Structure formats: structure tokens, C-alpha cells
Amino acid sequence: MIKLSLSVLLGLILVMGCSNSDKSGNFVNAIGVKDSSAVLFPTSGHNTQNFKERLKAINSENQECLDKGIAMLGCSYNYYGEIDSLLNLVYVDIRHSMTKQETLDLKDEQLVWLKIRDKEFVRIDNEETELGEGGFIESRIRTNDDVMVRTMEKAQFVIRRIEYLIDKYKSELLN
């Protein structure tokens, strides 16, 4: 029998409640693509501006979700998922245009970054905050706020990597 903690179950419910759709009501995945095959089999040719515009759109969509004031923890989980998906798309797109040796070098660089990311996420998770204090009900709400803030911090860390990859590799490939 599988046991799910209440917080994990709530997180899943909140994330599902913040799925994106276009104006026609069609599901749009984390990178704004309606057809998932485009994510599974990305093609080369994305330009730097497209990635930067998608990053702005993800930020804007997240802010709109947060501004509703409902399921804000779910907004942050969805935001992180979209940012992580964009990182993967940028990484795959960059690799697609590289020589075999450049691809191996980028892979090594990414593995080093992943170790740094993991350490940073542990630091974020262990960071002291003023959130999570108070009575039982207030504590529960603040704990969700705390998780939301930490998730957003993690997303910002991943965004810095996306911007680095775009600036370094996409501009090099364009020149």
C-alpha cells in the first residue's frame, strides 16, 4: 500500500489546479507547446529570443496565478516545473547544434552544475525563515507559504542557469 503524506497530496492537488490552457481551453504544457511530441523530439532552430520570450511568459503566467491568491503553493510548483522544462529544452536545443566534443564538454559542465544545484537546494531547504510560526491553523498556512517561497527560490536558481546557457551558447552558435 502506498502512503502519501498530506502535504504531498495537497501539493499534487494544487499543481493540478494550476494547469495552463490557451484561450480555447486546450492544454498547453510547461513550455507553451500544445503537442507533446515537440517536447519529446525537439528540433533545432529555436533562437535566443524565443527562449527569452518563453521565460518572460512563464514569469508572467506565474505572477497571474499568484495574483489570484488561490492555490499559491500550486502556482509555485507549476512555475518550478515550467522553468525546469525550459532548462531541459534549452539544453537539448544547444546540444543539437554542437559537435560531439562540444556536447561532451557541455554534458560535463551540466553535471557539475547539477551537483551545485543539489547543494543549493539543500541550503534553501535548511534556511531559517520567519514563516511557519504561530498556532496550528496559522502554522499550517505559514508552512505552505514557506514551501512556496523556497520553491520560488529554487526556480530563480534554475533561471540563472537558463540565462547563462542562452547567453553563452546560443549567442556563440549564432555568431
C-alpha positions in Angstrom: 0.0 0.0 0.0 1.3 3.4 -0.9 1.3 6.1 1.8 1.2 9.7 0.7 1.7 12.5 3.2 -0.9 15.1 3.4 1.5 17.8 2.2 2.4 15.8 -0.9 -1.2 15.1 -1.7 -2.1 18.7 -1.3 0.8 19.7 -3.5 -0.4 17.4 -6.2 -3.9 18.7 -6.0 -2.7 22.3 -6.1 -0.4 21.7 -9.1 -3.2 20.0 -11.0 -5.4 23.0 -10.2 -2.9 25.4 -11.9 -2.5 23.7 -15.2 -2.3 26.1 -18.1 -4.6 26.3 -21.1 -4.8 28.5 -24.1 -7.7 30.8 -24.8 -9.6 27.9 -26.5 -9.3 25.8 -23.4 -6.7 23.4 -24.9 -4.0 22.1 -22.5 -0.7 23.9 -23.0 2.4 22.2 -21.5 5.1 23.8 -19.5 6.9 25.4 -22.4 3.8 26.6 -24.2 3.6 23.7 -26.7 0.2 22.0 -27.4 1.7 18.9 -29.0 3.9 17.0 -26.5 5.8 15.4 -29.4 7.5 18.7 -29.9 8.9 18.4 -26.3 9.9 14.8 -26.7 11.5 15.3 -30.0 12.7 19.0 -30.1 14.1 20.4 -33.3 17.0 22.7 -33.7 16.4 26.3 -34.8 15.0 27.8 -31.6 16.5 31.2 -31.3 17.7 33.1 -28.3 14.8 35.5 -28.4 12.2 32.7 -28.4 13.7 31.2 -25.2 13.9 34.6 -23.6 10.3 35.4 -24.6 9.1 32.0 -23.2 10.9 32.7 -19.9 9.1 36.1 -19.7 5.8 34.4 -20.5 6.4 31.8 -17.8 7.2 34.5 -15.3 4.0 36.5 -16.3 1.8 33.4 -16.1 3.2 32.6 -12.6 2.5 36.2 -11.5 -1.1 36.0 -12.8 -1.5 32.7 -10.9 -0.1 34.2 -7.7 -2.2 37.3 -8.0 -5.4 35.2 -7.8 -4.4 34.4 -4.2 -5.7 30.9 -4.5 -3.6 27.7 -4.5 -0.4 29.8 -4.5 1.7 26.8 -3.4 0.4 25.1 -6.5 1.4 28.1 -8.6 5.0 27.8 -7.3 5.1 24.1 -8.0 3.8 24.7 -11.5 6.2 27.6 -12.0 9.2 25.4 -11.0 8.1 22.6 -13.3 7.8 25.0 -16.2 11.2 26.5 -15.5 12.8 23.1 -15.2 11.2 22.0 -18.5 12.5 25.2 -20.2 16.0 24.4 -18.9 15.8 20.9 -20.4 14.6 22.3 -23.8 17.4 24.9 -23.9 19.9 22.3 -23.0 18.7 19.8 -25.7 18.5 22.6 -28.3 22.0 23.7 -27.6 23.4 20.2 -27.8 21.7 19.6 -31.1 23.9 22.2 -32.8 27.2 21.1 -31.3 30.0 18.8 -32.3 30.4 15.6 -30.4 33.3 17.0 -28.3 31.3 20.2 -27.5 28.4 18.1 -26.5 30.6 16.0 -24.1 32.0 19.2 -22.7 28.6 20.7 -22.1 27.4 17.4 -20.5 30.4 17.6 -18.1 29.6 21.2 -17.3 25.9 20.4 -16.7 26.8 17.5 -14.4 28.9 19.9 -12.3 26.1 22.4 -12.2 23.6 19.7 -11.1 25.8 18.9 -8.1 26.0 22.7 -7.3 22.2 22.9 -7.7 21.6 20.0 -5.4 23.8 21.6 -2.7 22.0 24.9 -3.2 18.6 23.3 -2.9 19.7 21.7 0.4 20.8 25.1 1.6 17.5 26.7 0.6 15.6 23.9 2.3 17.6 24.3 5.5 17.5 28.1 5.6 15.9 29.7 8.6 12.8 31.7 7.8 10.2 33.6 9.9 7.5 31.6 8.2 5.9 28.6 9.9 5.4 30.1 13.4 2.1 30.6 15.2 -0.9 28.5 16.2 -1.9 25.2 14.5 -4.0 26.8 11.7 -1.7 29.7 11.2 1.3 27.4 11.3 -0.2 25.3 8.6 -0.8 28.3 6.3 2.7 29.7 7.0 4.3 26.3 6.3 2.7 26.4 2.9 4.0 29.9 2.4 7.4 28.8 3.5 7.4 25.9 0.9 6.1 28.3 -1.7 9.0 30.8 -1.1 11.6 28.0 -1.1 10.2 26.6 -4.4 10.4 30.1 -5.9 14.0 30.5 -4.7 14.8 27.2 -6.4 13.2 28.3 -9.6 15.3 31.5 -9.6 18.4 29.4 -9.3 17.4 27.4 -12.3 16.5 30.6 -14.2 20.1 31.8 -13.7 21.3 28.6 -15.4 18.9 29.0 -18.3 20.1 32.6 -18.8 23.7 31.5 -18.7 23.2 28.8 -21.2 21.3 31.1 -23.6 23.8 33.9 -23.3 26.9 31.7 -23.6 25.9 29.0 -26.1 23.1 30.4 -28.2 24.9 33.6 -28.9 28.1 31.6 -29.8 26.1 29.4 -32.2 24.5 32.5 -33.8 28.0 34.0 -34.5 
